[in-house]
């Protein structure tokens, strides 16, 4: 039988045994069909997930969040409810989506219907789940800092590249127009030859002493500690049990992070590198001094100053003594940029006086300078999460890929090492090693508590 005759007879037979709808809903075959959705799973449900990562992902029709994992069972349940409530309100149906909650994200990664994950966990739980997700073939949105050591950051970047994964770092200042415009103006010579970058970055306060408390039944504290050393539970070391929006205490404990140098530092160092054209390299030296608490539970750095030197002749100075933001200084002027109420559109109601606090220059004409067609134009987006979803579909590189994230985070980490050692360090950004300094090089990785940590991941 010829193929054409076979198709005719088969179609006739099917028509006799099936009732086909005369009108097929657009949601079945159209752009919002289930098969066209990106199934997203959320790892970690706290203030960042609720108010930022999920809040900026759920509105996109191409995404469908179907699962959430958290080591705190109460938070996992609240995450499930938060996502389901959003979809119910959006669709008008109480059964719009059935979100499954997990106590262990690794079980969630086994699901073949999960396409991508958002990682909004404490800093010491960034690199490991990101690497495991990449190895499982999942695309990743990762909150900063990229890692807590140079070694695990390099491992993550290499795995993502080898697996062809789309990983977007949560350095969302790249989606704020003033940071891109400032970087374009600097890169196109509007302030002459760039020689100095000043970054304002505050420290953290010291904290109180805190007595040991019973571990809440809803919290898997053993796994929450992860690769870090065992230490007694007290609530202000972890996260509030009765609030999802209050700042958690782990942010101020060196065991789980490094303080503001990684907390806000990666944002500013990443944005500064955009303007300095050093996104895939790093400084050749760093010299930092910092105050550290002598007592109390919170032990991350307080006030500090750090000076980093680059091969291109630029000196970057970071200190809490500067206004929070980035100031580019060149031979013909300066540009200051920060987060704030600046808007790039004429319809925005924000006053110019408020806007100037987020975007300023030695001469107002610099800010109004037009970047010509033949000049440098940087990657332009308006939403970090939306860019991630779009790149998952197109497989193009996102605005904040993992290697740029690793390099920006590396500046944070080597600065922190200089803080701890209290001396100037020479850095080789190619080998990612300190020059002739065994003591400093030992701090490029951390010992990890079995079975947790990137040291125990089998990379195939």
C-alpha positions in Angstrom: 0.0 0.0 0.0 1.3 3.4 -0.9 2.0 5.9 2.0 -0.7 8.3 0.8 -3.4 5.6 0.6 -2.3 4.3 4.1 -2.7 7.7 5.6 -6.2 8.1 4.1 -7.4 4.8 5.3 -5.9 5.2 8.8 -7.5 8.7 9.2 -10.9 7.3 8.1 -10.6 4.5 10.6 -9.6 6.8 13.4 -12.6 9.1 12.6 -14.9 6.1 13.1 -13.6 5.3 16.5 -12.8 8.7 18.0 -14.8 11.9 18.6 -12.6 14.8 17.7 -13.5 18.2 19.1 -14.5 20.7 16.5 -12.7 23.5 18.4 -9.4 22.8 20.1 -8.5 25.2 22.9 -5.4 27.3 22.1 -3.9 26.2 25.4 -3.4 22.7 24.0 -1.3 23.6 20.9 -0.6 27.3 21.3 2.3 29.1 22.9 0.9 28.4 26.4 0.5 24.7 25.8 1.8 22.6 28.7 4.5 21.2 26.4 5.8 24.7 25.8 6.1 25.5 29.5 9.4 25.6 31.3 8.8 23.5 34.5 10.6 25.2 37.3 11.4 23.9 40.8 12.3 26.2 43.7 15.1 25.2 46.1 14.9 27.1 49.3 11.8 29.1 50.4 12.6 32.2 52.4 12.5 36.0 52.0 14.6 36.0 48.8 12.5 33.3 47.2 9.2 34.8 48.2 9.8 38.5 47.6 12.3 38.3 44.7 12.9 35.0 42.8 9.4 33.6 42.7 7.8 37.0 42.6 9.8 37.7 39.4 9.4 34.3 37.8 5.7 33.4 38.4 4.3 36.2 36.3 6.0 34.8 33.1 3.5 32.6 31.2 6.3 30.5 29.8 7.3 29.3 33.3 5.3 26.9 35.5 6.6 26.4 39.0 5.7 22.8 40.0 7.8 22.0 43.0 9.6 23.5 46.0 12.2 22.1 48.4 13.3 23.3 51.8 15.0 21.7 54.8 12.5 23.4 57.1 9.2 21.5 56.6 7.2 24.5 57.6 8.8 26.6 54.9 8.4 23.9 52.3 4.6 23.8 53.1 4.4 27.6 52.9 6.3 27.6 49.6 3.8 25.1 48.1 0.9 27.2 49.4 2.5 30.5 48.1 2.9 29.1 44.6 -0.5 27.4 44.4 -2.2 30.6 45.7 -0.5 32.6 43.0 -1.7 30.3 40.2 -5.2 30.1 41.7 -5.6 33.8 41.7 -4.2 34.2 38.3 -6.4 31.5 36.7 -9.5 31.7 38.9 -9.2 27.9 39.6 -8.3 26.4 42.9 -6.8 23.4 41.2 -4.7 25.4 38.7 -1.5 23.6 39.7 -0.5 20.9 42.2 2.9 21.8 43.6 4.8 19.1 45.3 7.0 19.9 48.3 10.2 18.2 49.2 12.5 18.0 52.3 15.5 17.1 50.2 16.1 18.9 46.9 18.1 16.0 45.5 14.9 13.9 45.4 13.3 16.7 43.4 16.2 16.8 40.9 15.4 13.2 40.0 12.1 14.3 38.4 12.4 14.2 34.6 9.7 16.8 34.2 11.7 19.5 36.0 13.5 21.6 33.4 15.0 24.2 35.6 15.6 25.2 39.2 15.9 28.4 41.2 18.4 28.3 44.1 17.6 30.7 46.9 19.4 29.0 49.7 21.9 30.2 52.4 25.3 30.9 50.8 27.0 27.7 51.9 24.3 25.8 50.0 24.8 27.5 46.6 27.5 25.7 44.7 26.6 22.1 45.6 22.9 22.1 44.5 23.9 24.2 41.4 26.5 21.6 40.4 24.1 18.7 41.1 21.3 20.4 39.1 23.7 21.0 36.2 24.7 17.3 36.3 21.0 16.4 36.2 20.6 18.4 33.1 18.6 21.2 34.8 19.0 24.9 33.9 19.8 27.1 36.9 19.0 30.5 38.4 21.5 30.9 41.2 21.4 33.6 43.9 24.8 35.2 44.6 27.4 34.7 45.9 28.3 32.1 43.3 30.3 30.1 45.9 32.2 30.4 49.1 35.5 29.3 47.7 37.4 29.8 44.5 37.7 26.0 44.2 34.0 25.3 44.2 33.3 28.3 42.0 35.7 27.0 39.3 34.2 23.6 39.6 30.7 25.0 39.1 31.7 27.1 36.1 33.4 24.1 34.4 30.5 21.7 35.0 28.0 24.2 33.6 30.1 24.8 30.5 30.6 21.1 29.9 26.9 20.2 30.3 25.7 23.1 28.2 23.5 24.4 31.0 21.9 27.9 31.1 22.9 29.3 34.4 21.9 32.9 35.3 23.5 34.5 38.3 21.2 36.6 40.5 23.2 39.8 39.9 20.1 41.7 38.9 21.8 45.1 38.9 22.5 44.2 35.2 18.8 44.5 34.6 18.7 48.0 36.1 19.2 50.5 33.3 21.5 52.9 35.1 24.2 50.3 35.6 24.2 49.4 31.9 24.2 53.0 30.8 27.0 53.9 33.2 29.1 50.9 31.9 28.5 51.9 28.3 29.5 55.5 28.9 32.7 54.4 30.6 33.5 51.8 28.0 33.0 54.4 25.3 35.4 56.9 26.8 32.9 59.5 28.0 35.0 60.2 31.1 38.3 59.7 29.3 40.8 57.1 30.4 39.4 55.2 33.4 42.0 55.1 36.3 40.0 54.6 39.5 36.8 52.8 40.6 35.5 53.5 44.1 32.9 51.1 45.5 30.8 51.9 48.6 30.1 48.7 50.6 29.2 48.7 54.3 30.2 46.1 56.9 27.9 44.3 59.4 27.5 44.9 63.1 28.6 42.5 65.8 25.9 40.4 67.4 24.9 39.2 70.9 25.9 35.9 72.6 23.3 33.3 72.0 22.6 30.2 74.1 22.0 26.7 72.6 18.3 25.9 71.8 16.5 22.7 71.0 16.3 22.1 67.2 12.8 22.7 65.9 11.1 19.4 64.8 10.4 20.9 61.4 14.1 21.7 60.6 16.6 19.2 59.3 19.5 21.0 61.0 22.0 18.3 60.3 21.6 18.8 56.6 21.1 22.6 56.9 24.7 22.8 58.3 25.8 20.9 55.2 29.5 20.9 54.6 30.3 23.3 57.4 31.4 22.1 60.9 28.9 20.9 63.5 27.8 23.7 65.8 24.9 24.0 68.3 21.6 25.3 67.1 20.3 28.7 68.1 17.6 30.5 66.2 19.4 33.7 65.4 22.2 31.7 63.8 19.8 30.2 61.2 16.5 31.8 60.3 13.4 33.1 62.2 10.9 30.4 62.8 8.0 32.8 62.8 8.9 35.1 59.9 9.7 34.6 56.2 10.7 38.2 55.6 13.1 39.1 58.4 16.9 39.0 57.7 18.3 35.6 58.7 21.2 35.4 61.2 23.3 33.1 59.1 24.2 36.1 56.9 26.4 37.3 59.7 28.1 34.0 60.5 31.4 33.3 58.7 30.7 29.6 58.7 27.9 30.1 56.2 29.0 33.2 54.4 31.6 36.0 54.4 29.4 39.0 55.3 28.8 42.0 53.1 31.9 41.4 51.0 30.0 38.5 49.3 26.5 39.6 50.2 26.5 42.9 48.4 30.0 42.7 47.1 29.3 40.4 44.1 26.6 42.8 42.9 28.9 45.8 42.9 32.1 44.0 41.7 30.1 42.4 38.8 28.6 45.8 37.8 32.1 47.5 38.1 33.7 44.8 35.9 31.1 45.6 33.3 32.3 49.1 33.0 36.0 48.2 33.5 35.8 45.5 30.8 37.3 42.9 33.2 34.4 40.5 33.4 36.5 37.4 32.5 39.6 38.2 34.6 40.4 39.8 37.9 42.9 42.0 39.8 46.6 41.2 40.1 46.8 42.3 43.7 44.5 43.0 46.6 45.3 44.6 50.0 42.5 44.7 52.6 42.1 45.6 56.2 39.0 45.0 58.2 37.6 45.0 61.7 36.2 41.7 63.1 34.1 41.3 66.2 35.9 40.1 69.3 32.8 38.4 70.8 29.3 37.5 70.0 27.5 35.1 67.6 27.9 37.2 64.5 31.5 37.2 63.4 31.7 38.5 59.8 33.7 41.7 59.0 32.7 45.2 60.0 34.2 48.3 58.6 36.9 47.7 56.0 38.9 49.1 53.2 40.3 47.1 50.2 42.5 48.2 47.3 42.7 46.0 44.2 45.0 46.7 41.2 44.4 45.6 37.7 46.7 44.8 34.8 45.0 47.6 32.7 46.1 50.2 35.2 42.8 50.6 37.0 42.8 50.8 40.8 39.6 49.7 42.6 39.0 50.9 46.1 36.2 49.4 48.2 35.1 50.8 51.6 32.1 51.5 53.7 33.3 55.1 53.8 32.0 55.7 50.3 28.4 56.0 49.3 26.8 52.7 48.5 27.4 52.3 44.8 30.1 52.6 42.1 32.0 55.7 41.1 34.1 55.5 37.9 36.8 58.1 37.8 38.5 59.0 34.5 40.9 61.5 33.1 38.0 63.7 32.0 35.3 63.3 34.7 33.4 60.8 36.8 30.2 58.8 36.9 28.4 57.5 40.0 25.8 54.8 39.8 23.8 52.9 42.5 20.4 51.3 43.1 17.7 53.8 43.7 14.7 55.5 42.1 16.3 56.2 38.8 14.2 55.3 35.7 15.2 55.4 32.0 11.7 56.3 30.8 10.2 59.7 30.5 6.9 58.5 31.8 8.4 57.6 35.2 7.0 59.8 38.0 10.2 59.8 40.0 11.7 63.3 40.5 15.0 64.2 38.9 16.5 65.0 42.3 15.9 61.4 43.5 17.1 60.0 40.2 20.4 61.9 40.5 21.2 60.0 43.7 21.3 56.8 41.7 22.9 58.2 38.6 25.2 61.2 38.6 28.2 62.6 36.8 30.8 65.4 37.1 29.0 67.0 34.1 25.3 66.3 33.4 26.0 66.3 29.7 27.9 63.0 30.2 24.7 61.2 31.2 22.9 62.5 28.1 25.6 61.4 25.7 24.2 59.2 22.9 26.0 55.9 22.3 26.4 55.8 18.5 25.6 52.8 16.4 29.3 52.0 15.8 30.2 52.2 19.5 30.0 49.6 22.2 26.5 48.5 23.1 26.1 46.2 26.1 23.6 43.4 26.7 20.3 45.1 27.4 17.5 43.5 29.3 14.7 44.7 31.7 14.3 41.6 33.9 16.9 39.1 35.1 14.5 36.2 35.5 12.8 36.9 32.2 16.1 36.9 30.5 16.9 33.5 32.1 13.7 32.0 30.8 14.2 33.4 27.4 17.7 32.0 27.2 16.4 28.6 28.3 14.3 28.6 25.2 16.8 30.0 22.8 20.0 28.4 24.4 21.7 31.8 24.1 24.1 33.0 26.9 22.2 35.0 29.6 23.3 38.4 30.7 24.9 37.0 33.9 26.5 33.7 33.0 28.3 31.5 35.5 31.9 32.4 34.5 31.2 36.1 34.9 29.6 35.3 38.3 32.5 33.2 39.3 35.0 36.0 38.4 33.0 38.7 40.3 32.7 36.4 43.3 36.4 35.6 43.2 37.1 39.3 43.9 34.9 39.0 47.0 36.7 35.9 48.1 40.3 37.0 47.6 39.5 40.3 49.3 38.1 38.4 52.3 41.3 36.3 52.4 43.3 39.5 52.5 41.1 40.8 55.3 41.7 37.6 57.3 45.5 37.6 56.7 45.8 41.4 57.1 48.3 41.9 54.3 48.6 42.5 50.6 48.3 39.5 48.3 49.5 39.0 44.7 46.9 37.3 42.6 47.2 35.4 39.2 43.7 35.6 37.6 44.7 33.1 34.9 45.9 30.3 37.2 43.5 31.5 40.0 46.2 31.2 42.6 48.0 33.6 44.9 51.6 34.2 43.8 54.2 32.5 46.1 51.9 32.4 49.1 51.1 28.9 50.4 49.2 30.2 53.4 46.8 32.2 51.2 46.4 29.4 48.7 45.3 27.0 51.4 42.3 29.4 51.9 41.1 28.9 48.3 39.1 25.9 49.5 37.5 24.8 52.7 37.4 21.4 54.4 34.0 19.8 53.9 32.0 17.7 56.3 31.1 14.3 54.8 28.7 13.6 53.1 28.0 17.2 52.2 30.0 19.5 49.9 31.3 19.7 46.4 34.3 17.5 47.3 32.0 14.5 47.4 30.2 15.1 44.1 31.0 12.6 41.4 31.5 14.5 38.1 31.0 12.4 35.1 
